[in-house]
Amino acid sequence: MTTGNATDGHGDTGGRRDAGGGDILRVLDEDRELRARLDAELTAFNNRATGADDEAGLCVRVDDADGGLVAGLTGWTWGGCAGIDMVWVREDRRGEGWGGRLLRAAEEEARRRGCTEVSVASFSFQAPEFYRRHGYLDTGRREGIPGGHVDHHFFKSLVTDPAAAVRLVALVELAADAVDAGRRYEDAVLGLLGRHGGRLERRLRTGDGRTEVHLIRFDTRDGYAGFLADPQRVALRGELGGAAPTARVLEVHEA
């Protein structure tokens, strides 16, 4: 239900003139022109910032013999990354494996376009277990979805075996007399993760700044071993000597 005047078929709650007297702020239900303009402006900004300008849609569909839609997937590819927006299978055709086939087809096309990873989000009442079964790893969750549900976020490597991934939680204690040096060290060594197939998923810090919590994922156990033995990491730690941070590392998995 909309209130106020209607403009171009969209609900408009009315305008408020800016204190400067010339600009008007409006709140609307929908504005297709605005969406298109923001999409174009932000795409241009993102392309300039990253140097990647190959954004493209990615769609997979299944039609029955009569031309009716059986199932579909929509998503995108950009700069070596792929994303899935929506996956749907018609109710009377569920249980036939179409979801998995849509996913595999999208992943294959993403690889063909040079993508190395794919991400997706799924509400808890949708299909989080479906993505886990197909090798997607949890990277985060957002509580507070209506009805007490959760928004789950997933990632999958398209170049390594998801089953070989290693996830770690590191509890890092910084020396009381070398907090700044310890942070610079952590900044430097975390920057080495990528060369060993690792990535920092979360970095948290206590209020006193003395303790950090890192959630890290490696594509393989060999990558984790390579990171520990990295000569640059070893040298950086040697430079700090007794002032180097201490860490307790726990290997974890999704509960």
DOZAMAR-343504 format. One record per residue (C-alpha): residue number from 1; x, y, z. Coordinates in nm, 4 decimals, padded with zeros to 6 digits, always signed. Layout:
! DOZAMAR-343504
NODE    i        px        py        pz
NODE  NUM         X         Y         Z
...
***
This chain:
! DOZAMAR-343504
NODE    i        px        py        pz
NODE    1  +00.0000  +00.0000  +00.0000
NODE    2  +00.1363  +00.3414  -00.0951
NODE    3  +00.0543  +00.6845  +00.0351
NODE    4  +00.0936  +01.0328  -00.1050
NODE    5  +00.1150  +01.1211  -00.4708
NODE    6  +00.1905  +00.8631  -00.7397
NODE    7  +00.4773  +00.9349  -00.9779
NODE    8  +00.5385  +00.7154  -01.2843
NODE    9  +00.3340  +00.4396  -01.1273
NODE   10  +00.5559  +00.4206  -00.8165
NODE   11  +00.4526  +00.4874  -00.4576
NODE   12  +00.5870  +00.8256  -00.3429
NODE   13  +00.5763  +00.9349  +00.0199
NODE   14  +00.6223  +01.2959  -00.0856
NODE   15  +00.9255  +01.5188  -00.1110
NODE   16  +01.1246  +01.7061  +00.1519
NODE   17  +01.3194  +02.0082  +00.0351
NODE   18  +01.6844  +02.0159  +00.1384
NODE   19  +01.7959  +02.2850  +00.3816
NODE   20  +01.9805  +02.4478  +00.0921
NODE   21  +01.6476  +02.5021  -00.0790
NODE   22  +01.7213  +02.3392  -00.4138
NODE   23  +01.7325  +01.9609  -00.3661
NODE   24  +01.4369  +01.7336  -00.2949
NODE   25  +01.4588  +01.3989  -00.1124
NODE   26  +01.1854  +01.1447  -00.1924
NODE   27  +01.1151  +00.7955  -00.0591
NODE   28  +00.9438  +00.5585  -00.3044
NODE   29  +00.8388  +00.1941  -00.3243
NODE   30  +01.0092  +00.1445  -00.6592
NODE   31  +01.2003  +00.3498  -00.9134
NODE   32  +01.3235  +00.1550  -01.2153
NODE   33  +01.5063  +00.4544  -01.3571
NODE   34  +01.6932  +00.5002  -01.0293
NODE   35  +01.7890  +00.1323  -01.0148
NODE   36  +01.9204  +00.1383  -01.3697
NODE   37  +02.1198  +00.4578  -01.3097
NODE   38  +02.2747  +00.3324  -00.9845
NODE   39  +02.3605  +00.0000  -01.1449
NODE   40  +02.5390  +00.1778  -01.4301
NODE   41  +02.7192  +00.4224  -01.2012
NODE   42  +02.8370  +00.1578  -00.9517
NODE   43  +02.9389  -00.0829  -01.2272
NODE   44  +03.1577  +00.1891  -01.3779
NODE   45  +03.3051  +00.2690  -01.0358
NODE   46  +03.3753  -00.0985  -00.9619
NODE   47  +03.5386  -00.1484  -01.3005
NODE   48  +03.7684  +00.1498  -01.2482
NODE   49  +03.8621  +00.0348  -00.8985
NODE   50  +03.9382  -00.3267  -00.9926
NODE   51  +04.0397  -00.3113  -01.3572
NODE   52  +03.7829  -00.5835  -01.4307
NODE   53  +03.5217  -00.4876  -01.6876
NODE   54  +03.3876  -00.8271  -01.7951
NODE   55  +03.0670  -00.8331  -01.5890
NODE   56  +02.8095  -01.0620  -01.7489
NODE   57  +02.4899  -01.2376  -01.6549
NODE   58  +02.4781  -01.6150  -01.6145
NODE   59  +02.1494  -01.7991  -01.6605
NODE   60  +02.0555  -02.1668  -01.6890
NODE   61  +01.7014  -02.2796  -01.7670
NODE   62  +01.5115  -02.6030  -01.8220
NODE   63  +01.1905  -02.6147  -02.0268
NODE   64  +00.9543  -02.9077  -02.0688
NODE   65  +00.8294  -03.0424  -02.4015
NODE   66  +00.5424  -02.7909  -02.3997
NODE   67  +00.7716  -02.4950  -02.3418
NODE   68  +00.6844  -02.4565  -01.9732
NODE   69  +00.9571  -02.3571  -01.7318
NODE   70  +01.0769  -02.6521  -01.5213
NODE   71  +01.3720  -02.4965  -01.3419
NODE   72  +01.6141  -02.2061  -01.3618
NODE   73  +01.9223  -02.0400  -01.2185
NODE   74  +02.0334  -01.6785  -01.2454
NODE   75  +02.3664  -01.5279  -01.1493
NODE   76  +02.6698  -01.3374  -01.2766
NODE   77  +03.0411  -01.3540  -01.3499
NODE   78  +03.2947  -01.0761  -01.3068
NODE   79  +03.6710  -01.0558  -01.2703
NODE   80  +03.7263  -01.4249  -01.2076
NODE   81  +03.4389  -01.4508  -00.9595
NODE   82  +03.0930  -01.5977  -01.0057
NODE   83  +02.7784  -01.5488  -00.8015
NODE   84  +02.4409  -01.7213  -00.7870
NODE   85  +02.1355  -01.5040  -00.7293
NODE   86  +01.8388  -01.7411  -00.7581
NODE   87  +01.7755  -02.1142  -00.8061
NODE   88  +01.4218  -02.2454  -00.8508
NODE   89  +01.2593  -02.5772  -00.9474
NODE   90  +00.8883  -02.6127  -01.0222
NODE   91  +00.7108  -02.7886  -00.7359
NODE   92  +00.5883  -03.0863  -00.9398
NODE   93  +00.9409  -03.1525  -01.0722
NODE   94  +01.1306  -03.1353  -00.7457
NODE   95  +01.3200  -03.4435  -00.6345
NODE   96  +01.4418  -03.5174  -00.9893
NODE   97  +01.7896  -03.3719  -00.9418
NODE   98  +01.7376  -03.0536  -01.1402
NODE   99  +01.8862  -02.8336  -00.8705
NODE  100  +02.2188  -03.0152  -00.8833
NODE  101  +02.2222  -03.0121  -01.2626
NODE  102  +02.1564  -02.6386  -01.2710
NODE  103  +02.4394  -02.5827  -01.0247
NODE  104  +02.6872  -02.7993  -01.2175
NODE  105  +02.5982  -02.6306  -01.5464
NODE  106  +02.6491  -02.2845  -01.3934
NODE  107  +02.9819  -02.3865  -01.2372
NODE  108  +03.1034  -02.5339  -01.5649
NODE  109  +03.0173  -02.2158  -01.7531
NODE  110  +03.1827  -02.0041  -01.4826
NODE  111  +03.5025  -02.2082  -01.5207
NODE  112  +03.4839  -02.1649  -01.8973
NODE  113  +03.4754  -01.7880  -01.8398
NODE  114  +03.7875  -01.8106  -01.6241
NODE  115  +03.6248  -01.7934  -01.2805
NODE  116  +03.8030  -01.9539  -00.9867
NODE  117  +03.5303  -01.9194  -00.7225
NODE  118  +03.1556  -01.8912  -00.6785
NODE  119  +02.9424  -01.7546  -00.3955
NODE  120  +02.5763  -01.7761  -00.2985
NODE  121  +02.3425  -01.6920  -00.0111
NODE  122  +02.0482  -01.9030  +00.1055
NODE  123  +01.7908  -01.8526  +00.3790
NODE  124  +01.7633  -02.1333  +00.6342
NODE  125  +01.4148  -02.2205  +00.5023
NODE  126  +01.5504  -02.2503  +00.1482
NODE  127  +01.8434  -02.4801  +00.0680
NODE  128  +02.1581  -02.4348  +00.2805
NODE  129  +02.2077  -02.8113  +00.3074
NODE  130  +02.1786  -02.8410  -00.0707
NODE  131  +02.4772  -02.6095  -00.1162
NODE  132  +02.6780  -02.7845  +00.1537
NODE  133  +02.6201  -03.1192  -00.0205
NODE  134  +02.7623  -02.9678  -00.3376
NODE  135  +03.0845  -02.8549  -00.1746
NODE  136  +02.9959  -02.5010  -00.0673
NODE  137  +03.1556  -02.3808  +00.2561
NODE  138  +02.9875  -02.1522  +00.5084
NODE  139  +03.1513  -01.8098  +00.5237
NODE  140  +02.8999  -01.6219  +00.7372
NODE  141  +02.5448  -01.5929  +00.8622
NODE  142  +02.3026  -01.3133  +00.9402
NODE  143  +02.0384  -01.3621  +01.2059
NODE  144  +01.7080  -01.1786  +01.2233
NODE  145  +01.5378  -01.2982  +00.9053
NODE  146  +01.1564  -01.2891  +00.9526
NODE  147  +01.0188  -01.5945  +01.1325
NODE  148  +01.3411  -01.6532  +01.3253
NODE  149  +01.5351  -01.7678  +01.0176
NODE  150  +01.8982  -01.7175  +00.9156
NODE  151  +02.0663  -01.5917  +00.5981
NODE  152  +02.3581  -01.8283  +00.5220
NODE  153  +02.6482  -01.7237  +00.2972
NODE  154  +02.8584  -01.9783  +00.1051
NODE  155  +03.1742  -01.9976  -00.1043
NODE  156  +03.3154  -02.2686  -00.3308
NODE  157  +03.6481  -02.2905  -00.5083
NODE  158  +03.6179  -02.3902  -00.8728
NODE  159  +03.9831  -02.4972  -00.8980
NODE  160  +04.0384  -02.7084  -00.5857
NODE  161  +03.8524  -02.9891  -00.4091
NODE  162  +03.6228  -02.8339  -00.1445
NODE  163  +03.6571  -03.1471  +00.0701
NODE  164  +04.0289  -03.0739  +00.1094
NODE  165  +03.9746  -02.7290  +00.2599
NODE  166  +04.1095  -02.6542  +00.6079
NODE  167  +03.9416  -02.3966  +00.8338
NODE  168  +04.1219  -02.2516  +01.1325
NODE  169  +04.0546  -02.0171  +01.4217
NODE  170  +04.3660  -01.8441  +01.5516
NODE  171  +04.3603  -01.6747  +01.8926
NODE  172  +04.6461  -01.4261  +01.8721
NODE  173  +04.7929  -01.2574  +02.1803
NODE  174  +04.9990  -00.9438  +02.1194
NODE  175  +05.2847  -00.8619  +02.3552
NODE  176  +05.1828  -00.5851  +02.5971
NODE  177  +05.4909  -00.3759  +02.5175
NODE  178  +05.4773  -00.4330  +02.1412
NODE  179  +05.1112  -00.4051  +02.0383
NODE  180  +05.1742  -00.1816  +01.7360
NODE  181  +05.4622  -00.3989  +01.6161
NODE  182  +05.2482  -00.7081  +01.6646
NODE  183  +04.9672  -00.5623  +01.4558
NODE  184  +05.2064  -00.4711  +01.1761
NODE  185  +05.3407  -00.8269  +01.1848
NODE  186  +04.9891  -00.9729  +01.1639
NODE  187  +04.9039  -00.7364  +00.8759
NODE  188  +05.2116  -00.8586  +00.6903
NODE  189  +05.1721  -01.2325  +00.7476
NODE  190  +04.7994  -01.2318  +00.6754
NODE  191  +04.8913  -01.0683  +00.3455
NODE  192  +05.0847  -01.3857  +00.2587
NODE  193  +04.7781  -01.6125  +00.2773
NODE  194  +04.6831  -01.5740  -00.0884
NODE  195  +05.0071  -01.7202  -00.2207
NODE  196  +04.9254  -02.0443  -00.0362
NODE  197  +04.5579  -02.0740  -00.1271
NODE  198  +04.4435  -01.9182  +00.1986
NODE  199  +04.2055  -01.6366  +00.2791
NODE  200  +04.1119  -01.4401  +00.5872
NODE  201  +03.7370  -01.4692  +00.6457
NODE  202  +03.7124  -01.2643  +00.9658
NODE  203  +03.9499  -01.0608  +01.1809
NODE  204  +03.8238  -00.9507  +01.5210
NODE  205  +03.9927  -00.7623  +01.8037
NODE  206  +03.9200  -00.7248  +02.1751
NODE  207  +03.8480  -00.3862  +02.3279
NODE  208  +04.1934  -00.3545  +02.4827
NODE  209  +04.3562  -00.4297  +02.1455
NODE  210  +04.5728  -00.7050  +02.2931
NODE  211  +04.3964  -01.0087  +02.1450
NODE  212  +04.2854  -01.0861  +01.7898
NODE  213  +04.0703  -01.3680  +01.6526
NODE  214  +04.1320  -01.4765  +01.2919
NODE  215  +03.9073  -01.7108  +01.0960
NODE  216  +04.1156  -01.8465  +00.8087
NODE  217  +04.0523  -02.0975  +00.5313
NODE  218  +04.3070  -02.2812  +00.3162
NODE  219  +04.2128  -02.4698  +00.0014
NODE  220  +04.4392  -02.7586  +00.1031
NODE  221  +04.6389  -02.8828  +00.4007
NODE  222  +04.9532  -02.8499  +00.1903
NODE  223  +04.8718  -02.4819  +00.1481
NODE  224  +04.8492  -02.4417  +00.5248
NODE  225  +05.1853  -02.6156  +00.5684
NODE  226  +05.3357  -02.3933  +00.2991
NODE  227  +05.2130  -02.0828  +00.4790
NODE  228  +05.3711  -02.1928  +00.8081
NODE  229  +05.7042  -02.2553  +00.6321
NODE  230  +05.6950  -01.9417  +00.4158
NODE  231  +06.0454  -01.7879  +00.4407
NODE  232  +05.9049  -01.4354  +00.4474
NODE  233  +05.6779  -01.5224  +00.7379
NODE  234  +05.9652  -01.6890  +00.9244
NODE  235  +06.1889  -01.3858  +00.8650
NODE  236  +05.9244  -01.1413  +00.9858
NODE  237  +05.8768  -01.3420  +01.3011
NODE  238  +06.2511  -01.3607  +01.3576
NODE  239  +06.2791  -00.9836  +01.3379
NODE  240  +06.0382  -00.9436  +01.6311
NODE  241  +06.2048  -01.2073  +01.8461
NODE  242  +06.0468  -01.2260  +02.1904
NODE  243  +05.8007  -00.9491  +02.1019
NODE  244  +05.6340  -01.1654  +01.8366
NODE  245  +05.2653  -01.2473  +01.8955
NODE  246  +05.1726  -01.5893  +02.0311
NODE  247  +04.8858  -01.7857  +01.8808
NODE  248  +04.6664  -02.0821  +01.9660
NODE  249  +04.5316  -02.2365  +01.6455
NODE  250  +04.2203  -02.4550  +01.6373
NODE  251  +04.1011  -02.6513  +01.3344
NODE  252  +03.7243  -02.6153  +01.3069
NODE  253  +03.4272  -02.7146  +01.0909
NODE  254  +03.0657  -02.6077  +01.0651
NODE  255  +02.8510  -02.7418  +01.3506
***
